[in-house]
Amino acid sequence: MADDGRRGDEDDRGPGAAHRGFVVMTFLLEKLKVLNYEEDVLTKHNMKSLSRHYFVSSPFLASNPGEQFYMFTIIAAWLINEAGRPFAEPQEYDEPNATVSNILAELRALGVTVDFPPSKLKAGSGEHVCFVLDRLADEALRRRGFSFRRPNYPTETTEEESVMEDDAELTLSKVEEEMIEEPDDEDEDNMMDLEALKLRTSHPEAQTSSKPDEILEATVEVAEWSLEVERVLPQLKVTVRTDNKDWRIHVDQMHQHRDGIKSSLQEATSYLDRLQEDISRTLEKVSSREKYINGQLELLIQEHRGAQAKLSEAKERYQQASGGVTERTRVLAQISEELERVKQEMEEKGSSMSDGAPVVKIKQSLTKLKQEVLQMDVRIGVVEHTLLQAKLKEKSNMTRDMNATNLQEPAAGPFC
C-alpha cells in the first residue's frame, strides 16, 4: 500500500519525479567522497562502499531495509557531527523511532524545513532518506568551506572563424566546379571528363593546329560505324551533381512547391465552394422549416405561455400557503410542548396523592417522636429526682449546721 501511495504521489508530481532519487543519490555520493567518508565511516565500521543507487527505492533494485537503515543512521550521525552539532552514534539495536526523531530534530536545528513524518525514514531508502542525507552533506560542506563551482572549459578557435569574410565569397569558377559531379570509381570509364572539354574550349588555338587541310572521307562501313556508336554511347553521359546547398536547387524546389500549392489550392477552393453552397442551402432550408414550424405552433406556444403564467401564480399561492402552514406548525409544536408539560405535572401530583408512602412516613415520624418524648420524660424524672435528693441533702446539712450552732451558744453563755 505504501508503494502504491508513493507511485500516486510521483504521478501527481510529473513523469520525472521517479528518477529524481537517482540524481540526488549520485550528487550525495560525490559529496560524501569530498568529505572523505571512506576513511571516516566505512573503514571505522568495516563497511562496504556505497553504490550509486544504494538509498534509492525502486522495485528494480535489490534492497535490505535493516542494513540500509543502519547505514543511514551511521552516515547521518557522522554528517551531523561534521556539521558542528554533537550527536551520539546510534547503535544497531537502538529504537528506530527515537533515532529517526533525533536526526530530524538536528536537521531542523540546522535550519532545514522538514514536511514529512519520521516514519518515511524507517524503510532506510527512498526519496526522503536521500533528501535528509543530501541536506546534512550540504551543511557539512558549508562548515568546511567547500563549494562546487562551474567548470571552466578552454575556448577553442576553429579555422572557419579565422577565415576572412572576403575569402568566403564564391567565384564563378567555384560554382561551376560545385555543379560538376565527381564520378564514382566504377563509373569513371562511362562518363565524359568535363574538365578536358573545358580545356579544349579554352584553348582553341591548340586544336586548330591539329585540323587537317583536306576534307576527311569515311572509309568505315555503315554497320561498323553503328556498332561503334552503340559501344561508345554509354561513355558519352554527362552527369551534373545536385548539391542541396545550391540556391538554384532551392529556387527550383520553391517553384515546385508553389505550383503544388496552387494546384492544391484550386482543388480545395472548388471543394470549399461546393461545401459553402451546400451549407448555405441547408441553412436556408433549416430557417424556412423553422419559420413554418413556428407558424404552425404559434397557438400551442401561446397556450404554453398561459400555462406557464398559471403555474407561476399557483407556485406563489403555494409558497404563501406553505408559509402559513409553517407558522401554524410552529405554534402547534409550542402548544404540544405546553400540553406535555401540564400532563407531566398532573401525573406527578396524581401519583403523589394516590401514593401512601408519605402517610407511612408521617406515621413513622410520629412514632419516633413519641418514643423520643418518653425518653425525654424519663430523663426529666431522673433529673428531678436527682435535684430533689440534692435539695434534701442540702436541707439536712443546713439543719444540722443550725443545730450545731444553737448548741454552741448556750454552752458559751456561763463563761461570759
Residue pairs with C-beta under 8 A, 6 or more apart in sequence:
3 59
6 57
6 126
9 17
10 17
10 18
20 127
21 55
21 56
21 57
21 58
21 126
21 127
21 130
22 52
22 53
22 56
24 127
24 130
24 131
24 134
25 52
25 53
25 54
25 55
25 56
25 130
26 52
27 134
28 55
28 130
28 133
28 134
28 137
29 50
29 52
31 134
31 137
31 138
31 141
32 50
32 75
32 137
34 141
34 146
35 79
35 82
35 137
35 140
35 141
35 144
37 75
37 78
38 49
40 78
41 47
41 74
41 75
41 78
42 48
42 49
45 74
47 71
47 74
50 71
53 61
54 68
54 71
54 125
55 68
55 72
55 124
55 125
55 126
55 129
55 130
55 133
56 125
56 126
56 130
57 63
57 123
57 125
57 126
57 127
57 129
63 124
63 125
64 124
65 123
65 124
65 125
66 124
67 124
68 123
68 124
68 125
68 129
69 96
69 121
69 122
69 123
69 124
70 92
70 124
71 124
72 121
72 124
72 125
72 129
72 132
72 133
73 90
73 94
73 99
73 103
74 89
74 90
75 133
76 103
76 132
76 133
76 136
77 87
77 88
77 89
77 90
77 103
78 89
79 133
79 136
79 137
79 139
79 140
80 87
80 103
80 106
80 136
81 87
82 140
82 143
82 144
83 110
83 136
83 139
83 140
83 142
83 143
84 143
85 106
85 109
85 110
87 102
87 106
90 99
96 122
97 118
97 122
100 118
100 119
100 121
100 122
101 118
103 121
103 132
104 114
104 118
104 121
104 132
107 114
107 132
107 135
107 136
108 114
110 135
110 136
110 139
112 135
112 139
116 128
120 126
120 128
120 129
121 128
121 129
121 132
123 129
141 147
178 241
178 243
178 246
179 240
179 241
179 243
179 246
180 194
180 195
180 240
180 241
181 239
181 240
181 241
181 242
182 241
183 191
183 239
189 235
190 234
190 235
190 237
191 235
191 237
191 238
191 239
192 235
192 236
192 237
192 238
194 238
200 206
200 207
218 225
220 228
242 249
243 249
294 301
352 358
